[in-house]
């Protein structure tokens, strides 16, 4: 296993981050910088091939990632990637997962030690809408460019419903397929990413617990209008930001609403499984991605390459996307949450543990 990144360890950090190169496709791949990579996480997937996670920094600057050692489905990407394993300063500990479907030098300190002292809770659930979520929802901002035209990534061959939330209209559609128990299931799911909240700079934590905050790729609100906002895990969940560095499992509810509209809930792993295994989709995740994202979009889900905020730096727009699920990491519940991801050449559905402080996309599902 080749170590190619040197992670700066500060006194504020209680653990060390170890970055490893990764490879995919059952054969050696070469990174954007020409480095060969070796996979460090085990895989469980429909197609039995290696998981690849992209290098967000495209160079040897510091970054951090948690990988799933047991349950990541096949995720192919020809460009290089890094898998970072969380552990103590004296040993490397692989993070765990659960069964499934198919940068600056200060960033590690931010990821591990930034805890807001406020005891207020931003929680919002599908069963009980909290007063704090109502306050947060009134703080949405609109893209500033009057000449900007939002791109439509949805399939022209399918029929979509439309709903309005915080002065924005969203498309959604009904998907019928098989769930993780191989039973028929139907969901109404957003066909674009959520875009709600006040934009803050990508170098800061989403720590104002009185309102929803979002990152816009490259700190550009027109990117939010096209790709949706990027949210840290606690922000997405509607929790106090301290939940990014401590376990808040006791606050997670079934059909968890988070920052989704009333009557909607956060996308779960089972939901995405249904989309991937939708009736008539014989292309797997390629049938889930939009055509500009290397997909066929048979399902109409129209997944787009929104990029992400990784260790307080933006990366991989138009090439890659991540989204959190409303669940914490089993092995690293304090700082880690479960996420899905896709790249342009992905052939399987990734499920891995990632830092809660990373900024990922959000989708919502209508309550039954």
C-alpha positions in Angstrom: 0.0 0.0 0.0 1.6 3.3 -1.1 1.4 6.3 1.2 1.3 9.4 -0.9 -0.1 12.1 1.4 1.5 13.6 4.5 -1.2 14.7 6.9 -0.4 17.5 9.3 -1.2 16.6 12.9 -2.0 19.5 15.2 -2.2 19.5 19.0 -6.0 20.0 18.7 -6.4 16.7 16.9 -7.2 13.7 19.0 -6.6 11.2 16.2 -4.3 10.9 13.2 -5.5 10.7 9.5 -3.7 8.4 7.2 -4.1 8.9 3.4 -3.7 6.0 1.1 -4.0 5.8 -2.7 -6.7 3.6 -4.1 -7.3 1.7 -7.4 -10.3 0.2 -9.1 -11.6 -1.7 -12.0 -9.8 -5.0 -11.0 -6.6 -3.6 -12.6 -4.1 -0.9 -11.7 -5.2 2.6 -12.5 -3.2 5.8 -12.7 -4.0 9.1 -10.9 -4.3 12.5 -12.4 -0.8 13.1 -11.2 0.5 9.8 -12.6 0.7 7.9 -9.4 -0.4 4.2 -9.2 -2.8 3.5 -6.4 -3.7 0.5 -4.1 -7.1 -0.1 -2.6 -7.2 -0.2 1.2 -10.9 -1.0 1.8 -12.7 -4.3 1.3 -15.7 -4.4 -1.0 -19.2 -6.0 -1.0 -21.0 -5.3 -4.2 -23.2 -6.7 -6.9 -20.4 -6.8 -9.4 -17.5 -8.0 -7.2 -14.9 -5.4 -8.2 -12.8 -2.8 -6.3 -14.0 0.5 -4.8 -12.3 3.6 -5.9 -12.6 7.0 -4.3 -11.3 10.1 -6.1 -8.4 12.3 -5.0 -10.2 15.6 -4.2 -7.1 17.7 -4.0 -5.5 16.4 -7.3 -2.1 16.9 -5.6 -0.3 16.0 -2.4 -1.9 18.5 -0.2 -3.5 17.3 3.0 -7.0 15.7 2.9 -8.8 13.2 5.1 -11.3 10.3 4.4 -12.8 7.5 6.2 -13.3 4.3 4.3 -15.6 1.3 4.9 -13.7 -1.9 5.5 -16.6 -4.2 5.0 -19.4 -2.8 2.9 -18.6 -0.6 0.0 -20.1 -1.6 -3.3 -18.1 -1.4 -6.5 -17.2 2.2 -7.5 -15.1 2.5 -10.6 -13.2 5.7 -11.5 -10.3 5.9 -13.9 -8.7 8.9 -12.1 -6.9 8.4 -8.9 -8.3 8.5 -5.4 -7.4 8.5 -1.8 -8.9 6.5 1.0 -8.2 7.8 4.4 -8.4 5.6 7.4 -9.2 6.9 10.8 -7.2 5.8 13.8 -5.1 6.7 16.8 -1.7 8.2 16.5 0.0 4.9 17.1 -2.2 2.6 14.9 -4.4 2.6 11.9 -8.0 1.4 12.4 -10.2 0.6 9.4 -13.7 2.0 9.7 -16.7 -0.3 9.5 -19.9 -0.2 7.5 -23.1 -2.1 7.2 -24.3 -4.4 4.5 -25.6 -2.7 1.4 -26.4 -2.2 -2.3 -25.2 -2.1 -4.8 -7.2 21.6 2.6 -5.4 23.4 4.2 -3.1 22.2 6.9 -5.7 23.2 9.5 -8.5 21.3 7.9 -8.0 18.2 10.0 -8.2 20.2 13.2 -11.4 21.7 12.0 -12.8 18.3 11.2 -12.0 16.8 14.5 -12.3 19.5 17.1 -14.8 22.1 16.0 -17.7 21.9 18.5 -20.2 24.6 19.1 -20.8 25.3 22.7 -24.4 26.0 22.2 -26.8 23.4 23.7 -29.6 24.2 21.4 -30.9 21.5 19.1 -31.6 22.1 15.4 -33.5 18.8 15.2 -36.4 18.5 12.8 -38.2 15.2 12.1 -41.0 14.0 9.8 -43.3 13.3 12.8 -42.6 16.5 14.8 -41.7 19.7 13.0 -39.5 21.7 15.5 -39.8 25.5 15.9 -36.1 25.8 15.1 -36.6 24.2 11.7 -39.2 26.8 10.9 -36.8 29.6 11.7 -34.1 28.0 9.6 -36.4 27.6 6.6 -37.1 31.3 6.5 -33.4 32.1 5.8 -33.1 30.8 2.3 -31.3 33.0 -0.3 -31.7 33.1 -4.0 -28.9 33.0 -6.6 -27.7 36.5 -7.3 -27.2 36.3 -11.1 -30.2 37.6 -13.0 -28.9 36.3 -16.3 -28.3 32.8 -14.9 -30.4 30.0 -16.4 -30.6 26.8 -14.3 -29.8 23.6 -16.2 -32.3 20.8 -16.4 -30.7 17.4 -16.0 -33.9 15.4 -15.9 -35.1 13.0 -18.5 -37.3 14.5 -21.3 -38.9 11.1 -21.7 -40.4 10.9 -18.2 -43.2 12.8 -16.3 -42.2 14.7 -13.2 -44.2 16.3 -10.4 -43.2 19.8 -9.2 -43.3 21.3 -5.7 -42.1 24.6 -4.3 -40.0 25.0 -1.2 -38.3 28.2 0.0 -39.1 30.1 -3.2 -37.6 27.3 -5.4 -39.3 24.7 -7.5 -38.1 21.1 -7.4 -39.0 18.2 -9.7 -39.7 14.8 -8.2 -40.9 11.5 -9.6 -42.4 8.1 -8.5 -40.0 5.2 -8.7 -41.1 1.6 -8.2 -38.5 -1.1 -7.8 -37.0 -3.6 -5.3 -35.8 -2.7 -1.8 -32.9 -4.2 0.2 -35.2 -7.2 1.1 -35.9 -7.8 -2.6 -39.5 -6.7 -2.0 -41.5 -4.4 -4.3 -41.4 -0.8 -3.1 -42.5 2.6 -4.4 -41.1 6.0 -3.4 -41.6 9.6 -4.5 -38.2 11.1 -4.6 -36.6 14.4 -5.6 -35.0 14.4 -9.1 -32.6 17.2 -8.1 -30.6 18.2 -5.1 -31.9 20.3 -2.3 -30.8 24.0 -2.3 -31.9 25.7 0.9 -30.2 28.0 3.4 -27.8 30.9 3.6 -24.4 30.4 1.8 -21.4 30.6 4.0 -17.7 30.4 3.0 -16.5 26.9 2.3 -13.6 27.2 4.7 -16.0 27.6 7.7 -18.1 25.1 9.7 -21.9 25.3 9.4 -22.2 26.3 13.1 -24.9 28.9 13.3 -27.6 26.8 14.9 -30.4 29.5 14.4 -30.6 28.9 10.6 -29.8 26.5 7.8 -26.4 27.2 6.2 -25.1 25.7 3.0 -21.9 25.7 0.9 -22.1 26.6 -2.8 -19.3 25.1 -4.9 -16.5 27.7 -5.3 -18.6 30.0 -3.0 -20.8 30.8 -6.1 -24.5 30.8 -5.6 -25.2 30.0 -9.2 -23.4 26.7 -8.6 -26.0 26.1 -5.9 -28.8 26.9 -8.3 -27.4 24.3 -10.7 -26.1 21.6 -8.4 -27.8 22.2 -5.1 -26.3 23.1 -1.8 -23.6 21.1 0.1 -24.2 20.3 3.7 -22.3 19.0 6.7 -24.0 16.0 8.3 -25.4 17.8 11.4 -26.8 20.6 9.2 -28.5 18.1 7.0 -30.0 16.3 10.0 -31.2 19.6 11.5 -29.0 19.0 14.6 -26.8 21.3 16.7 -23.4 21.4 15.0 -21.8 19.7 18.0 -23.3 16.5 16.5 -20.5 16.6 13.9 -18.1 15.7 16.6 -20.2 13.6 19.0 -22.7 10.8 18.6 -26.3 12.0 18.3 -27.8 8.6 17.4 -30.5 9.0 20.0 -31.8 12.0 18.0 -32.1 10.2 14.7 -35.8 9.3 14.0 -37.4 6.9 11.6 -38.4 8.9 8.5 -36.0 11.7 9.6 -37.0 15.1 8.1 -33.8 17.1 8.7 -33.8 20.1 6.4 -36.3 18.6 4.0 -39.7 20.3 3.5 -42.7 19.4 5.7 -44.1 16.1 4.4 -40.6 15.0 3.1 -37.7 13.1 4.7 -34.1 12.5 4.1 -33.0 9.9 1.5 -32.0 6.6 3.1 -29.8 3.8 1.8 -32.8 1.7 1.2 -34.4 4.5 -0.9 -31.4 4.8 -3.1 -31.3 1.0 -3.5 -34.9 1.1 -4.7 -33.9 3.7 -7.3 -30.9 1.7 -8.5 -33.1 -1.4 -8.7 -36.0 0.4 -10.3 -38.3 -1.5 -12.7 -37.0 -1.3 -16.2 -33.5 -0.2 -15.2 -31.1 -2.8 -16.5 -28.1 -0.4 -16.3 -27.6 -0.3 -12.5 -26.2 3.0 -11.3 -25.5 4.2 -14.9 -29.3 4.2 -15.2 -29.5 6.5 -12.2 -26.9 9.2 -13.3 -27.9 12.0 -15.6 -26.5 11.9 -19.2 -23.9 14.7 -18.6 -22.7 12.6 -15.6 -21.9 9.6 -17.8 -25.3 8.0 -17.2 -28.3 6.8 -19.1 -30.9 8.1 -16.6 -33.4 5.3 -17.2 -34.8 5.8 -13.7 -35.2 9.6 -14.1 -33.4 10.2 -10.8 -31.0 12.4 -12.7 -28.0 12.2 -10.4 -25.6 15.0 -11.1 -21.9 15.5 -10.4 -22.2 18.2 -7.8 -18.7 17.9 -6.4 -18.3 18.3 -2.7 -16.5 20.2 0.1 -13.8 17.9 1.3 -11.8 19.1 4.4 -12.9 22.7 3.6 -11.9 22.6 0.0 -14.2 22.2 -3.1 -13.4 19.4 -5.5 -14.6 17.3 -8.5 -17.6 19.2 -9.7 -18.9 17.6 -13.0 -16.9 14.5 -12.1 -18.1 13.2 -8.8 -20.7 13.5 -6.1 -21.3 12.4 -2.4 -24.4 12.5 -0.3 -24.9 11.6 3.4 -27.5 9.1 4.7 -29.2 9.8 8.0 -27.1 7.4 9.9 -23.8 7.5 11.8 -20.8 5.4 11.3 -21.0 2.2 13.3 -17.3 2.3 14.3 -16.8 6.1 14.4 -20.2 7.5 15.5 -18.7 10.6 17.0 -17.0 12.0 13.9 -18.3 9.8 11.1 -21.5 9.2 9.1 -22.5 6.9 6.3 -22.4 8.3 2.7 -23.0 7.2 -0.8 -21.0 8.4 -3.8 -20.8 8.2 -7.6 -18.3 9.0 -10.3 -18.7 9.3 -14.0 -17.5 5.8 -14.7 -18.9 4.1 -11.5 -20.5 0.7 -12.0 -21.6 0.1 -8.5 -23.1 2.0 -5.5 -20.7 3.0 -2.9 -21.5 3.0 0.8 -18.7 4.3 3.0 -17.9 6.2 6.3 -17.0 9.8 5.9 -16.3 12.8 8.2 -19.5 14.5 9.2 -17.8 17.9 8.6 -17.5 17.3 4.9 -20.1 19.1 2.7 -22.3 16.8 0.5 -25.5 16.9 -1.5 -28.9 16.2 -0.1 -32.0 14.6 -1.6 -35.5 14.1 0.0 -38.2 11.5 -0.3 -41.9 12.2 0.2 -43.5 10.6 3.3 -45.9 7.8 2.7 
